[in-house]
Amino acid sequence: MGEKTVNMTQGAILTKMTRFALPVLLGLLCQRIYNFADAYIVGHYLGDNALAAVSIAGTATYMLFSIIMGLTTGVSVVISRHYGAGEEEQVVKTFATSIYVAVASAVLITAVGMICSRPLLVILQTSDELMEEAWIYLVIIFAGTAGTMLYNWIASVLRSLGNSVAPLIFLVISSVLNVVLDIALVAWIPMGVAGAAIATVASQVISGLLCLIYALKALPFLRLSRKQFACHKELVRAILVYGVPAGLQMSIISISDMTLQAVVNTYSTALVVAYSVCLKVEGLGFQLGDAIGTSLGTFVGQNVGAERFDRVKKGVRCAYLMNLISYGIFSPSAFFLAEPIMRAFTDNADSIRYGVEYMRIFSVFFLAGGLLLVYHNVLRPAGDVKVTILMGVSEVVTRIGFAFLFSALFGYYGLWWVSPITWVCAALVGCVRYYSGKWEEKARRQLRQEKTAAAGE
């Protein structure tokens, strides 16, 4: 299939996983830098109300866009498994089928999002003074759903084939273009929050188109003939079997995150500020785990398809090592630099004190969060999706339950322990399942069924 793809069923495991993970990590960092720049531009030129409106709209879009992330995860799992098995014809069929899935889901999300924009903002208790700007931003973002789907879809296809560099390049292009368009449509052409939304949509469409052009040029087998341009029901089902649970998992976890935020909001402004700063550090830390998990997911998908379960287990051990090294550096840094980090964001003495407390607690538990992502990314591509849903449900139950219980028993200090304990509980569910070996039995059974179905076509 050419040098633009990477076969992870052969060769040095740690080397290949690391080379795959680094571009993913750089892409995630690029997105985070862009988010900071976007917030600065909106806040600086449009004021606090516009910034708050865009922030609220972002929360509303996350839940529906989790469906996009879930479905593209499903595409990635199915393609990586067929690629690992050396089934080029099935890879092409899955690629063709994924076009229909992507288009249908983009149309559905666009329609639902635009119709439900205002009700969503009402549910989020958006104030009257922020409602109109938040609604304008949200409607434009949903109208551009196709752009978001286009980039995430083609990027997932490339990553499933072992190519994580090309998605990084086009993500960087998208981020730079977004910032330039933000300045142009917010500062130079005063279009308000609508300008910020249009900048986001336009940059996603352009990066998605460039990514697609690259894929079709670099990978000739993806250039479909009229005969190949067909939708295969069994592959639609496979994509949805892996993708829908992933999307639901992300959606319900976001609900639990919002619940914890709501409990935090009942305390002082100083505490809310501390929590918001700590969330930025927490998010930065988890990008390490996300990059390692994405690398592992592609590795597992290809090797399950090739029935190389020995390599899958070695890959998990490599992921353990990568997490240990990454958080062995990041966690102590966050722990000992907690106060300088807080002072960089706020001068409020109470906020600094609260933030240092929380940062020094969750930084100790980062490795548990990294292991949680490891188990998600070995069980899901292996086909054990029900357990990953259970892990997501355990996160929701523990986070919501402990948020109310701990705040009632220990006040604000109890809230600092909610997320760390949640990570440990969910990771334990995945750990027990992984070491039970039942995921391997299930994967082998699914492979036999898929081969039987393919032979019967």
BELCOR-V378261 format. One record per helix or strand. SS is the DSSP state (hx for helix, st for strand). FROM is the first residue (numbers start at 1). TO is the last residue. Records with the same first field share a line. If there is no record, write none. Layout:
SS: FROM-TO ; FROM-TO
This chain:
hx: 13-46 ; 48-84 ; 88-123 ; 128-143 ; 145-160 ; 165-188 ; 192-218 ; 220-222 ; 233-264 ; 269-305 ; 309-336 ; 338-345 ; 349-379 ; 385-410 ; 412-415 ; 418-436 ; 438-455
